[in-house]
Every structure is written in structure tokens, then in C-alpha cells.
């Protein structure tokens, strides 16, 4: 293991030891990363606030993760995953929006969480499902999440991994076996002795309107112009 990454992998193991015991119909994900950034740059000042809104996404139709549409956090056949942990209790229904570190503590930009997932939300699916982490640097997990909301122009980052890049870690394609615990392969740039490109830790995507919506808007502009011409 790369020395600089050794402590990087220790964090999830500690979290798992302190997590609540898993029900047979649940799985648990230990996730860490290097520093995550907004869209402006890679300086210390660009590291994300701990309160940054994050979601976990499942690629249910297996055709790759669809871009975030203008009116929701997922598009196409993707699904937002409801998680529970020591902060978001199962008795309260869990949450689909969480921040970088449980309880709001931790170092700005550094993502480290253990997330438990009730398998019932996958509707009896037994086939493995790819998942991805998304972060939205301009939004707060505390106050800025509604599953259906206008996100046009909002920057976001996304990370997943099909084949693990580091020893003793799991891919982001989850086997839905109740009671399983996964140490997901982390996003690690050279700052952490890793191999991931620096830009992979940035919010390099921007939410744009769907082509159909943009087309309808354009038609509306043309129709309005024609009405004005006729009135004139």
C-alpha cells in the first residue's frame, strides 16, 4: 500500500467498528476520499465546506450515470439512494442528502463516512448495481435539498470506480447481499499519494436544461416574436 494512503484506508475501518449492527437486509459502505473541491480551483480555499450537499446515486439500468437534469438530482434510469447512519437514524427514515463528515465535524474538503443502505429500496433486485458519489459545492446538505428542484447552472462533481485502483478495496459496483460491508476504492490524487487526476476531485460538471426543454423554450421565444410581428 502507498504509505501516504495508509491512514486514508484506516478511517473507514474505524467508522465501521463504531457503526450500528447491520440488519440482514442492509449493506454498509465505508467511503473516504482526498480533498474535494468546487469548480474554481484546487487551492486550500477551494476545498469544500463540510456542510456541502452530497448524494449517492445508483445506475439502475446499467447504461452509465446520466447527467444531472435541470429539475432533479438524477436523470434517466438513475436513482437516489436513501442512507442511514449514526447521524440519520433509520427510525426517522434516513436521508438522501448528507454532508462530507458525520456530525458536521472534520477537515474542510475531506470526505469520510460510513453509510448504511436498506436493500428494500431496490425493489427485490439481486443483480449488482453501480453507484456513484455526487457533490454540489454551492448547496448545503442542511438546507438545500428537495429531490425535485431547479438545478440549472449548478456545478457538481461525480466519482465512481469500476475496477479498484488500490489494494484491499472494493469496486463501486455493489453486490446486494444483506449484511455485506464494502470498503469502497477511494478518490485519491497525488496530494494523497494516489493516481487520480487532480481535476477528478473538482466539480467539473454543470447542470444544463434537457434538450427537449431548451427546444420548447426556443419555440416559445419564436412564437412570441411572431405574435408581436402580427400585432405590429
Beta strands, then each sheet from edge to edge (+ up, - down):
strand 1: 26-35
strand 2: 52-59
strand 3: 78-80
strand 4: 110-118
strand 5: 129-140
strand 6: 155-159
strand 7: 173-174
strand 8: 181-183
strand 9: 205-206
sheet 1: 4+ 1- 8-
sheet 2: 3+ 2- 5+ 6- 9+
sheet 3: 3+ 2- 5+ 7-
end
